[in-house]
Amino acid sequence: METEELKDQRRAGEEAREQAAKVLKESLKRADKACKEAKKQADIVYKEAKKLAVDKAAKKEADKAHKEALKEAVKVREAIKKEVWVVWHASWDQRAEDLAKAVTKSEERIDRAEKTYEEARKKADIVHKEASKLAVDKAAEKEADEARKEALKEADKIRKEAQK
């Protein structure tokens, strides 16, 4: 059985998951976009360097620099993606921890409510038994039965309230 508090926690978790998924998707998209832009800039610089190169050695150096710039663009993209995933996992670890705490708290509350209910029921039974022994007529016995019934109803109401 879930308490209202736990249901609220789960709803909030779902909303947070949806938001986090949007942020994750957008962050990964931006990392790819940054890589493409870096490659595009490297290509522009490379073309200009090739035009300005006067000999084979300079052209070879431009090729090497271009190749290295493309590798660096990919490295930067992968570093960004790695960081995005680290943040993603950290937020979910925290979310899981928060949910586990809420579940434990909810279960403890329900257990306390059940114990309280059982104690109230036992006390109502004892009082009823004593009142029945002391009853001098049917009316008094009926009154004892009604008092027990009301005590049990109240205990059940309190238990149900604690489980919300």
N, C-alpha and C positions, 0 to 999 in steps of 0.2 A: 504494500500500500504506500502511495506517495503522498506526502504532505503538500499543501499549496506552495509552501516555500520551495520545496524541491521541484515542483512543476514550473514555478517561476524561474528557478535556476536553469532548468532544462531549456525553457523558451529563450531565455537570455543567451544561453549557449548556442542555440540554433541561429539566432540573429547574429551573434558574434562570428560564428562559422561562416555564414553567408558573406558578412562584411570582410572577413579575413580572406576568403576565397577571391573576392573581387580585388582586394588590394594585392594579393599574391599574383593573380593573373595580370593585372596592370603593371606590376613591378617587373615581371618576367618579360612582358611585351616591351617595356621601356628599355630593359637591358638589351634586348635584341635590336631595338631601334638605335640605341647608342652605338652598338657594334656596327650596324650597317652604315651609320653616319661616319664613324671613324674610318671604315673601309673606303667609303666614298671620298673622304678627304685625302686618304692615303693615295687613292687612284689619281686624284687631281694633282697632288704634289708629284707623284711618279711621272705622269705625262709631261708636266713642266720640266722636271729634272731630265727626262729623256731628250726633250727638245734642246735643253741647254748643254747637254753632254757633248763634248767635242771629240772625245776619243772612246775607244772600246773600254778602257779601264773605268772611265767615268760612267758609261752606260751600265757596266757590270756592277758598279757601286750603287747606282740608282736602283737596279733590279734587287740587289741585296737589301737595301734600305726599305724598298717597297714590301718585299717579302716579310721583313721583320716587323714593319708597321701593321701588316695584316695579322700576323701572329699575335702582336700586342693587343690589337682590337679584340681578338677572340679571348685572350687571357683576361682582359678587363671585363668583358661580358660574363665570362665564367665566374670571375671573382664576385661580381655583382649578384649573379644568380645564387652562388653559394651563400652569400650573406643573407639574401632574401629567404632562402630555405632555413638557415639557422634561426632567423627571427620567427619564421612560421612555426617551426618545431618548438621553439621556446614558448611561444604563446599557447600552443596546444598542450604542452606539458603543464603549464600553469593552469589552463582551463580544466584539464583532467584532475589535477590536484584539488582545485576548488570544488569540482563536482563530487569528488570522493569525500571531501569534508562535509559537504551538504548532505550527502547520502547518509554518512555516519551520524550526523547530527539528527537527521530525520528519524533514522532507525532508533536512536537512543530515546528520542521523544516518544515514539510509539511504544517502545518497551516500558518506559516509565508510566505511560498512560494505562497500559495493560495491567501493570503491577498495582497501580492505584485503584483501578477498577476491581481487580480481584480482592484487594484488601477491603474495599467498601462493600463488596458483595458478601464477604465472609462476616464482616461486622453486622451487616443488615440481617444475615441469617441468625447470628447469635442473639441479637436484640429481639428478633422475631420469636425465636425459640423461648426466650425468657418471658416476653410479653404474653405468649400463648400459655405458658405455665401459670402466669399470674391472672390470666383472664378468668373472670367469674361467670361470664355468660357468652352467648354466641355473638352478641353485638361487640363486646370487647375483643373477642377473637378475630372478628371480621375487621375491626379497626387495626389490629396488629398486622393482619394480612395486607391491608391497604398501605400502612406505613412502610412495610417491607417493600411492597411493589413500587411506591414512590421513591424510596431510597435507591432501589436498583435502577429505576428510570433516570434519576439524577446522576448516578454514577456512570451510566451508559452515555448520557448526554455529555458529561465532562470528558469521557474517553474519546468520543467521536470528535469533539471540539479540538482535543489535543492532536488528533490524527489529521487534521486539515492542513 
